[in-house]
Amino acid sequence: MKISLQKNSTILQDRFGLRTASYLSAGSTKLPHDISERLRSARVQAVSQRKITSTQTSAGVVHSGGSAALTWGSGEDLSWWSRIGSVLPLIALVTGLLVINTFQSDNRTQELAEVDAALLTDDLPPAAFADPGFVQFLKTRRQPASPL
């Protein structure tokens, strides 16, 4: 919030300066030549003695919208600790994805092994389960028999 207030203050100052300059320029056309020359020399002196302000930026941080992004090649040297700190979340993400992939692969392998074990230990041959007539037989067999 402090940055946005400073930015708004700078914008307002710039607008005031431009508005004041336009009023002074509009009024200077009606002045005599000797007064306008004195004003011009005073303006040149003021511009030469003005403070040159440098913009202060955080090392390697670019502000866009309401967020900040770390830049690697911005010309400012980052310390090793800050580089490690910025790479650490990426390493944690990749490690987490690899662990999740391993667990899912193990679970899928275990489920397939259970299905294979159930098929091989059953009384029926595995080919019976692929037969469409057998599936129909199982459906009709499960329905309760009607009394005669």
Contacts in CASP RR format, 6 or more apart in sequence:
PFRMAT RR
TARGET T0000
AUTHOR 0000-0000-0000
METHOD contacts of the structure
MODEL  1
MKISLQKNSTILQDRFGLRTASYLSAGSTKLPHDISERLRSARVQAVSQR
KITSTQTSAGVVHSGGSAALTWGSGEDLSWWSRIGSVLPLIALVTGLLVI
NTFQSDNRTQELAEVDAALLTDDLPPAAFADPGFVQFLKTRRQPASPL
3 63 0 8 1.000
28 36 0 8 1.000
28 39 0 8 1.000
31 39 0 8 1.000
58 68 0 8 1.000
59 74 0 8 1.000
59 76 0 8 1.000
59 77 0 8 1.000
59 78 0 8 1.000
59 82 0 8 1.000
60 70 0 8 1.000
60 71 0 8 1.000
60 73 0 8 1.000
60 74 0 8 1.000
60 76 0 8 1.000
60 78 0 8 1.000
61 68 0 8 1.000
61 69 0 8 1.000
61 70 0 8 1.000
61 71 0 8 1.000
62 68 0 8 1.000
62 69 0 8 1.000
62 71 0 8 1.000
62 74 0 8 1.000
70 86 0 8 1.000
72 78 0 8 1.000
78 86 0 8 1.000
119 126 0 8 1.000
119 129 0 8 1.000
120 126 0 8 1.000
124 134 0 8 1.000
128 134 0 8 1.000
129 135 0 8 1.000
END
